[in-house]
Amino acid sequence: MIVQRTILKQDIVRKLYPNSNSIRSALQQLRNEIDFCPELKKQIELAGNTRRHYYTKQQLLLILEHFCITLEEFEEL
């Protein structure tokens, strides 16, 4: 599978938090995780705009690196 240039935040949290009650709570969990690590938050902000409904491929890779997940593992989720 080829990763697109932009990935919807909803699609990311569906894979990272499959046991979450709703998409909204999964998005909140991801925001909490990013806010908890100021270095990750700064790197994501430097990689692009965060006020959109999607992350760029570079931002996704930073998030996956934080969770110790490779891109191949993420695609299999």
N, C-alpha and C positions, 0 to 999 in steps of 0.2 A: 504494500500500500504506500502510495506517495502522500506525504504530509503536505497539506495546502499551505499557502502563505499565511492565512489567517485561520484560526480555529475558534469556534464559538465557546465561550466560557461554560455554557450549559453542557456541551459535549464533553468538555474536560472533566467537570465535576461528576458527571454520570459514571465515568470510568474510575475516577479516583475515590469516590465515595458511593459505592453501589448500594450500601445498606442504609443510606440516608432516607429520612421520611419523605422529603420533597426536594425539588431542585433548589428552591429558595434556601432551605437549611444547608444543603450541600455547598451552595455558593457562599453562605455565611461562614461555614467551616473553612473554606479555602481562604476567604478574606482574613479570618482570625489567624490562620497559619502564616499568611504573608505578613500581617501586621506584627506578629510575634517575633519575626526575624527582620530587624531593620536593614540588614545588609541585603537580604533578598529583595525587600521592598524597593530599595534604592536601585538595585540592578534592573529590576523589572521596569521601573520608571525611566531609567536611562535607555532601555531597549525600545521604548515606544509609549504611545498614549495608553493610559489605563482606564480612561473614562468611556470606553466603548464596550460593546457586547461581545468582543472577541479579543483574543491575545494573538500576537504575531508568533511565528514559528520560533524566533529567538527567545521570546518571553516564555513560551511553552517549554523550551529546552531548559531554561533556568529553573522553572518550577519543578520539572521532572528531576533535575539534578538535585534539588533540595530534598525531594522525596526518595532519592537513590533509585530511580527508575530509569531504565534506558528507553529510547524511543521505540525500539522493537517490542519491549515488554508492554509499553503503553498501547501500542497498536493491537496487541493480543488481548488486552483487557476488554 
